[in-house]
Amino acid sequence: MIRKIIFAVLCSLGCTLAAAQDWGGRYKLQFAQDEAADYTGDLYLVPLGPEQAEFLLTVVHKAGDTIVYDSTDGPVSLTDGKFVWRFPGGDFDYTLTMELYPESEGGVPLENTIRVSEKVGSGAPPYNIDLGPDGLYRRDLSYFVAPNGYMYHAEGEQCALALGGIYSGRVDLPATVVGPFGKVFTVSGIESDAFAYSRALGQVTIANPDQRVAPGALTWTEIPYDWNKIAMPFFAYPCKSRDRFVIPYYEGFKSPENNFQWVIFKQGVAPSKLSGNTIGKDNALSGRVDQAFDRTMGTFYTLQIPKAEINKMFRGYEAMEIEALVADMDFVAFHTFPPFSRWKFPEKVQNAPKAIVNQVARKYGREVMYSRRVAWLRDGYGELDLVEFQHKNHQAMVVFAWIIGNDVAATCSLTTEIESEFDDVDVWNVDDDGTFGIPDVVTIAKDPEGNVIIFLAKNSPESISCFALRQVGDKLERIDFDQWYRYIDIN
């Protein structure tokens, strides 16, 4: 999809920008003017010639408050070694000064350093929080600006497109780029926040399939998001060492198109590469085959990250407790994966908040049998709860509810007819006496509009059912994936 997106506006910067000046790049706050200040700052400068530049300055307080300054209304000019930016409004007088190579107290010029200072004249400042950008910003030499205004973050012999460049209309990612001192870098892909302030971006093309567009990179752009055109992820499970994953074969199975995929588990997203295929082999088994992983009939992928990162990604989980997703670049690039906590066997189950249970009960007009907290975002602004109602007219009903704050944002109800002898049985857990009743949340993805797609795996002693709940308005639409038979004993 990234290759196929068509956008009418093409903004070609390569012919208009001069060669990058030696002051172009990224600078990080090292010393705040107010020593008691508790914030971080990042300044990005992109040369437009010897005496003009585009800039982006972000200042973030530890509490999360952020101020963003940028040159959206026009570039800043260099005069006497200083860039001066005035807030584009007539109600107050506010000025930022960015001084190149400021002198130390001893009068010695500070190389690779910029002093940022603000001046508030008449009127109120253009923000309502006590947070200023004043201080010395030191250059991060791992960043450089190409002549077309793209910002790159270099590591070893490779580099990736990074936040702070000029990205508008269309971005064509090259296979290689010339960096400082004429060094040629291989362009590995696009970093996740590269387009965080590039709403005017409408198209991205990559030079080759080896390049990776990182998670969430396209979330803030104008590139159209079409759920129906994005390839769906596959559910997968790992080998004992958790560095290889297999997508089990099922009827109608079609392997992912690309050799390079992403493995997703909770908020962790890691690159992987195709490493095997057992579909059609005589001794292969269809399902989840933990005791003989390599005999699983399916498509295999190997993680492309160090062992230490694998251990961090799956910390607290053994291989037999893990179901993950294998997803292609389009799905990952258009979604973010917020950190969350989930119930994990054998932890003590927690009831859903009483106020939420009451809302769900009123909505469906049923008497509640029990409720459970399933998963909750760590920022406190999202939670998945499960409510099962008392059986009515030989019908069982379970409701999943996505909670935002103290309100029910969206729900999905599942019903089934039951025999009279099971009228007092918890149907959601009927096949395992409740031991594995709460489904495992594999990951929570957010689309560009902030709606969630919750991927779940319902484990029982003999099988695993994989499905997703996608938020559409006030509903969670259920999407069924595959069901795996669980092999307990392999001869």
Buried (B, 14 or more C-beta within 10 A) or exposed (E): BBEEBEBEEEBEBEEEBEEBBEBBBBBEBEEBBEEEBEBBBBBBBBBBBEBBBBBBBBBBBEEEBBBEBEBEEEBBBBEEEBBBBEBEEEEEBBEBBBBBEBEEEEEEEBEBBBBBBBEBEEEEBBBEEEBBBBBBBBBBEEBBBBBBBBBBBBEEEBBBBBBBBBBBBBBBBBEEBEBEEEEEBBBBBBBBBBBBBBEBBBBBEBEEEBBBBBBBBBBBBBBBBEEEEBBEBBBBBBBEEBBBBBBBBBEEBEBBEEEBBBBBBBBBBBBBBBBEBBEEEEEBBBBBBBEEBEBBBBBBBBBBBEEEEBEEBBEEBEBEBBBBBBBBBBBBBBBBBBEBEBBEEEEEBBEBBEEBBEBBBEBBEBEBBBBBBBBBBEEEEBBBBBBBBEBEEEEBBBBBBBBBEEEBBBBBBBEEEBEEEEBEBBBBBBBBEBEBBBBBBBBBBBBBEEBBBBBBBBBBEEBBBBBBBBBEEEBBEBEEBBBBBBBEEEE
